[in-house]
Amino acid sequence: MNNPEATTQALAILRNGENFQWYIIPLLMFLFYIYFDEYARKNYKGIAAGLSLYMVHWFYEIINALIQHFSGHALWTVPTGTGFLLLVGVCAELSIMFAAAGLVYSKLLDPKPKKKILGINNRLFIALGAAAFFSIFEIFLAKTPAFVWVYPWWGSIPVFITVYIPFFVVSMYSYDWKPKTQKIVIGTFFGVNALMLIVFAGILKWI
C-alpha cells in the first residue's frame, strides 16, 4: 500500500472550514458564467454533456468514499492542497473542474454524430482522447502530495478504463440523446447521488 497515512490526513481536513480559501468563490462564479452563457446561447446539448459527466463524477466519488469507509482506505485521496475537501477523494477545486469538463470537451464534437476520426466514431474518439489525457495528467498529480493513489495496483491504466472512459463516454454520447432521455439520465443520477449523500454523509456519517 502506498502512503496509507494519506487517508488519515484526508479525513482530518474533510469538510473542515479551517482550510477554506476564498478563491473557491470566484471559481464557482466562473463555472456559473460558463453554464449561464451556454444556456443563453441555447446550447442545451453541451449543457447535457456537462451535467451528465458531473453526475457520473459524483457517483464515483461517493463509491470511492464508501470504499474508504468499509476497507479503511479509498482508491484515491486528496490529503492536502485544497481550500475545501468535499469527500475523501474530491476537493472543491477538482469538483468544479469536472463540472465543466464535459461541456468543454463537447465543443470538439462534430455536428455529424456518425462522422469518424481515424476510423472511430467521433463521439467515441473524443471520449477516449479525453479519458487518456486525464489519466496521463493524473500520473503527475499522483506524484504530488495533493493527490494519492493509495494502492499500488491502482494507477493510470485502471483509472483510464474504469473511471475516465465511463465519464466521457456517457458525456459525449449524451450530447445526441433526445432531451427527454438527457433529463431522465441526469435526473436519475442526481437523485441517486443526493440520496446517497443524505444517507451516507448526513445520517450515517460514513463518508
C-alpha positions as CSV (number, residue, x, y, z in Angstrom):
1,M,0.0,0.0,0.0
2,N,1.3,3.4,-1.0
3,N,1.2,6.2,1.6
4,P,-1.7,4.9,3.7
5,E,-1.3,7.9,6.0
6,A,-2.9,9.9,3.3
7,T,-6.2,8.6,4.4
8,T,-5.7,9.9,7.9
9,Q,-4.6,13.3,6.5
10,A,-7.7,13.5,4.2
11,L,-10.1,12.6,6.9
12,A,-8.6,15.2,9.2
13,I,-9.5,18.0,6.7
14,L,-12.7,16.5,5.5
15,R,-15.3,19.4,5.2
16,N,-13.2,21.3,7.7
17,G,-13.8,25.0,7.3
18,E,-10.4,25.9,8.8
19,N,-8.9,25.2,5.4
20,F,-11.3,27.3,3.4
21,Q,-9.8,29.5,0.7
22,W,-11.6,32.5,-0.9
23,Y,-10.5,31.6,-4.5
24,I,-13.2,28.9,-4.5
25,I,-15.9,31.6,-4.7
26,P,-14.7,33.1,-8.0
27,L,-14.1,29.6,-9.4
28,L,-17.8,28.9,-8.7
29,M,-18.7,32.2,-10.4
30,F,-16.7,31.4,-13.5
31,L,-18.5,28.0,-13.6
32,F,-21.9,29.6,-13.3
33,Y,-21.0,32.1,-16.0
34,I,-20.0,29.2,-18.4
35,Y,-23.3,27.4,-17.9
36,F,-25.4,30.6,-17.9
37,D,-23.7,31.7,-21.1
38,E,-24.3,28.3,-22.8
39,Y,-27.9,28.5,-21.6
40,A,-28.3,31.9,-23.2
41,R,-26.9,30.5,-26.4
42,K,-29.4,27.6,-26.2
43,N,-26.6,25.1,-26.2
44,Y,-28.7,22.6,-24.3
45,K,-26.7,19.6,-25.8
46,G,-23.5,20.9,-24.4
47,I,-25.1,21.5,-21.0
48,A,-26.4,18.0,-21.0
49,A,-22.9,16.7,-21.8
50,G,-21.5,18.7,-18.9
51,L,-24.1,17.8,-16.3
52,S,-24.1,14.1,-17.3
53,L,-20.3,13.9,-16.7
54,Y,-20.7,15.7,-13.4
55,M,-23.4,13.4,-12.1
56,V,-21.3,10.3,-13.0
57,H,-18.3,12.0,-11.3
58,W,-20.2,12.4,-8.1
59,F,-21.4,8.8,-8.2
60,Y,-17.8,7.6,-8.5
61,E,-16.7,9.9,-5.7
62,I,-19.4,8.6,-3.3
63,I,-18.4,5.0,-4.1
64,N,-14.8,5.8,-3.5
65,A,-15.7,7.3,-0.1
66,L,-17.7,4.2,0.7
67,I,-14.7,2.0,-0.2
68,Q,-12.7,4.1,2.3
69,H,-15.4,3.5,5.0
70,F,-15.6,-0.2,4.5
71,S,-12.0,-1.1,3.8
72,G,-10.2,1.7,5.6
73,H,-8.7,3.3,2.5
74,A,-10.2,4.8,-0.6
75,L,-8.7,4.2,-4.1
76,W,-7.7,7.8,-4.3
77,T,-7.5,10.6,-1.7
78,V,-6.8,14.3,-1.5
79,P,-4.8,14.7,1.7
80,T,-3.7,18.3,1.3
81,G,-3.5,21.3,-1.0
82,T,-7.2,22.2,-1.1
83,G,-9.3,25.0,0.1
84,F,-12.2,22.6,1.0
85,L,-12.4,18.8,0.9
86,L,-15.8,17.6,-0.1
87,L,-15.3,13.8,0.2
88,V,-12.1,11.8,0.9
89,G,-11.1,11.8,-2.8
90,V,-12.5,15.0,-4.2
91,C,-11.9,18.6,-3.3
92,A,-13.9,21.7,-4.3
93,E,-11.4,22.6,-7.0
94,L,-11.5,19.2,-8.7
95,S,-15.3,19.1,-8.5
96,I,-15.6,22.5,-10.1
97,M,-13.3,21.3,-12.9
98,F,-15.3,18.2,-13.5
99,A,-18.5,20.3,-13.6
100,A,-17.2,22.0,-16.7
101,A,-15.2,19.2,-18.3
102,G,-18.0,17.5,-20.3
103,L,-19.2,20.8,-21.6
104,V,-15.7,21.9,-22.6
105,Y,-15.0,18.7,-24.5
106,S,-18.4,18.7,-26.2
107,K,-17.0,21.7,-28.1
108,L,-14.8,19.3,-30.0
109,L,-17.7,17.1,-31.3
110,D,-18.5,17.2,-34.9
111,P,-22.0,18.3,-35.8
112,K,-22.5,15.0,-37.6
113,P,-22.9,12.3,-34.9
114,K,-21.8,9.4,-37.2
115,K,-18.7,11.1,-38.6
116,K,-15.5,9.1,-38.0
117,I,-12.0,10.2,-37.0
118,L,-9.3,7.7,-37.9
119,G,-12.0,5.1,-38.4
120,I,-13.5,5.7,-35.0
121,N,-16.9,7.4,-34.3
122,N,-16.0,11.0,-33.4
123,R,-18.0,10.8,-30.1
124,L,-16.0,7.7,-29.0
125,F,-12.8,9.2,-30.3
126,I,-13.2,12.4,-28.3
127,A,-14.3,10.4,-25.3
128,L,-11.2,8.1,-25.4
129,G,-8.9,11.0,-26.1
130,A,-10.2,13.0,-23.1
131,A,-10.0,9.9,-20.9
132,A,-6.4,9.3,-21.9
133,F,-5.5,12.9,-21.3
134,F,-7.0,12.9,-17.8
135,S,-5.4,9.6,-16.9
136,I,-2.0,10.7,-18.0
137,F,-2.3,14.0,-16.2
138,E,-3.3,12.1,-13.1
139,I,0.1,10.4,-13.1
140,F,1.6,13.9,-12.5
141,L,-1.0,14.6,-9.7
142,A,-0.2,11.3,-8.0
143,K,3.5,12.4,-7.8
144,T,2.4,15.5,-5.7
145,P,1.4,15.5,-2.1
146,A,-2.0,16.7,-3.0
147,F,-3.3,13.6,-4.7
148,V,-2.6,10.0,-3.7
149,W,-3.2,6.6,-5.3
150,V,-3.3,4.5,-2.1
151,Y,-3.0,1.0,-3.6
152,P,0.0,0.0,-5.8
153,W,-2.3,-1.7,-8.3
154,W,-4.4,1.4,-8.8
155,G,-2.8,3.7,-11.4
156,S,-3.3,5.4,-14.8
157,I,-4.5,2.3,-16.7
158,P,-7.2,1.2,-14.2
159,V,-8.2,4.9,-13.9
160,F,-8.4,5.2,-17.7
161,I,-10.5,2.1,-18.1
162,T,-12.8,2.1,-15.0
163,V,-13.2,5.9,-14.4
164,Y,-12.5,8.2,-17.2
165,I,-13.8,6.2,-20.1
166,P,-17.2,5.9,-18.4
167,F,-17.1,9.7,-17.5
168,F,-16.5,10.8,-21.1
169,V,-18.4,8.1,-23.0
170,V,-21.6,9.0,-21.1
171,S,-20.9,12.7,-21.5
172,M,-20.1,12.7,-25.2
173,Y,-22.9,10.4,-26.2
174,S,-25.4,12.2,-24.1
175,Y,-24.9,15.2,-26.3
176,D,-27.0,13.5,-29.0
177,W,-29.7,11.9,-26.8
178,K,-33.2,13.2,-27.0
179,P,-34.0,15.9,-24.4
180,K,-36.3,13.5,-22.5
181,T,-33.5,10.9,-22.3
182,Q,-31.0,13.5,-21.2
183,K,-33.3,14.6,-18.4
184,I,-34.1,11.1,-17.3
185,V,-30.4,10.0,-17.1
186,I,-29.2,13.2,-15.5
187,G,-32.1,13.4,-13.1
188,T,-31.7,9.7,-12.1
189,F,-28.0,10.2,-11.3
190,F,-28.8,13.3,-9.4
191,G,-31.5,11.6,-7.3
192,V,-29.3,8.6,-6.6
193,N,-26.3,10.8,-5.6
194,A,-28.4,13.1,-3.5
195,L,-30.0,10.1,-1.7
196,M,-26.6,8.5,-1.0
197,L,-25.2,11.8,0.3
198,I,-28.2,12.3,2.6
199,V,-27.9,8.7,3.9
200,F,-24.2,8.0,4.0
201,A,-22.9,11.5,4.7
202,G,-25.8,13.2,6.5
203,I,-27.4,10.4,8.5
204,L,-24.9,7.6,9.0
205,K,-21.8,9.9,8.8
206,W,-19.9,7.2,6.8
207,I,-18.4,9.4,4.2
